[in-house]
Amino acid sequence: MEGIGGIAQHVRDLIKFLKEHGHQVDVISSENTPIIPIKN
């Protein structure tokens, strides 16, 4: 997970913290998702 700016690092730290405290964490990333522009 690379992300934009320092956001990914914060997300990684949060995931680690939550998992260490017994939470199940699923991560959905839009990093590799194509964006399709829709015209009005």
MDAnalysis code that builds the backbone (N, CA, C; Angstrom):
import MDAnalysis as mda
import numpy as np

u = mda.Universe.empty(120, n_residues=40, atom_resindex=np.repeat(np.arange(40), 3), trajectory=True)
u.add_TopologyAttr("name", ["N", "CA", "C"] * 40)
u.add_TopologyAttr("resid", np.arange(1, 41))
u.add_TopologyAttr("resname", ["MET", "GLU", "GLY", "ILE", "GLY", "GLY", "ILE", "ALA", "GLN", "HIS", "VAL", "ARG", "ASP", "LEU", "ILE", "LYS", "PHE", "LEU", "LYS", "GLU", "HIS", "GLY", "HIS", "GLN", "VAL", "ASP", "VAL", "ILE", "SER", "SER", "GLU", "ASN", "THR", "PRO", "ILE", "ILE", "PRO", "ILE", "LYS", "ASN"])
u.atoms.positions = np.array([
    [0.852, -1.163, 0.000],
    [0.000, 0.000, 0.000],
    [0.905, 1.235, 0.000],
    [0.841, 2.012, -1.065],
    [1.691, 3.193, -1.161],
    [0.916, 4.457, -0.840],
    [-0.171, 4.691, -1.538],
    [-1.028, 5.828, -1.234],
    [-0.466, 7.171, -1.646],
    [-1.170, 8.185, -1.273],
    [-0.809, 9.556, -1.616],
    [-0.230, 10.221, -0.373],
    [0.940, 10.803, -0.526],
    [1.570, 11.492, 0.600],
    [1.832, 10.544, 1.755],
    [1.587, 11.005, 2.968],
    [1.836, 10.186, 4.152],
    [0.619, 9.435, 4.634],
    [-0.457, 9.486, 3.879],
    [-1.701, 8.853, 4.320],
    [-1.525, 7.348, 4.475],
    [-0.844, 6.716, 3.517],
    [-0.681, 5.263, 3.565],
    [0.054, 4.824, 4.828],
    [1.047, 5.601, 5.249],
    [1.786, 5.256, 6.466],
    [0.860, 5.293, 7.678],
    [-0.003, 6.287, 7.750],
    [-0.950, 6.376, 8.862],
    [-1.922, 5.199, 8.836],
    [-2.367, 4.829, 7.643],
    [-3.292, 3.700, 7.512],
    [-2.603, 2.418, 7.953],
    [-1.351, 2.216, 7.530],
    [-0.595, 1.020, 7.942],
    [-0.481, 0.950, 9.456],
    [-0.156, 2.086, 10.072],
    [-0.015, 2.114, 11.532],
    [-1.348, 1.815, 12.217],
    [-2.426, 2.372, 11.683],
    [-3.750, 2.134, 12.257],
    [-4.139, 0.666, 12.131],
    [-3.885, 0.066, 10.960],
    [-4.189, -1.355, 10.750],
    [-3.417, -2.205, 11.753],
    [-2.132, -1.913, 11.911],
    [-1.298, -2.667, 12.854],
    [-1.851, -2.548, 14.272],
    [-2.192, -1.332, 14.679],
    [-2.729, -1.089, 16.018],
    [-4.020, -1.870, 16.240],
    [-4.942, -1.783, 15.276],
    [-6.229, -2.460, 15.427],
    [-6.060, -3.972, 15.487],
    [-5.191, -4.528, 14.633],
    [-4.962, -5.981, 14.637],
    [-4.342, -6.433, 15.953],
    [-3.416, -5.633, 16.488],
    [-2.782, -5.974, 17.766],
    [-3.790, -5.981, 18.910],
    [-4.885, -5.250, 18.756],
    [-5.914, -5.189, 19.784],
    [-7.110, -6.081, 19.460],
    [-6.891, -7.071, 18.575],
    [-7.891, -8.102, 18.340],
    [-8.956, -7.797, 17.308],
    [-8.794, -6.718, 16.565],
    [-9.793, -6.380, 15.553],
    [-9.443, -7.026, 14.219],
    [-10.465, -7.417, 13.474],
    [-10.262, -7.893, 12.105],
    [-10.314, -6.675, 11.197],
    [-9.327, -6.537, 10.331],
    [-9.244, -5.354, 9.472],
    [-9.182, -5.790, 8.014],
    [-10.096, -5.278, 7.211],
    [-10.075, -5.484, 5.765],
    [-9.777, -4.136, 5.126],
    [-8.828, -4.128, 4.201],
    [-8.426, -2.875, 3.569],
    [-8.897, -2.870, 2.124],
    [-9.577, -1.813, 1.752],
    [-9.994, -1.623, 0.367],
    [-9.218, -0.422, -0.159],
    [-8.451, -0.630, -1.214],
    [-7.639, 0.444, -1.766],
    [-8.118, 0.803, -3.163],
    [-8.197, 2.078, -3.433],
    [-8.565, 2.527, -4.777],
    [-7.322, 2.870, -5.590],
    [-6.155, 2.511, -5.053],
    [-4.889, 2.870, -5.682],
    [-4.776, 2.342, -7.113],
    [-5.233, 1.116, -7.346],
    [-5.106, 0.508, -8.669],
    [-6.438, 0.412, -9.397],
    [-7.411, 1.193, -8.970],
    [-8.736, 1.165, -9.580],
    [-8.828, 2.261, -10.637],
    [-9.156, 1.887, -11.866],
    [-9.287, 2.929, -12.896],
    [-10.480, 3.836, -12.615],
    [-10.337, 5.076, -12.979],
    [-11.420, 6.047, -12.809],
    [-12.023, 6.313, -14.186],
    [-13.314, 6.095, -14.299],
    [-14.009, 6.298, -15.567],
    [-14.802, 7.599, -15.468],
    [-14.414, 8.607, -16.247],
    [-15.157, 9.867, -16.190],
    [-16.557, 9.707, -16.789],
    [-17.528, 10.309, -16.141],
    [-18.912, 10.240, -16.618],
    [-19.356, 11.657, -16.957],
    [-19.778, 11.833, -18.201],
    [-20.240, 13.155, -18.634],
    [-21.717, 13.305, -18.320],
    [-22.112, 14.491, -17.928],
    [-23.520, 14.767, -17.609],
    [-24.301, 15.075, -18.850],
])
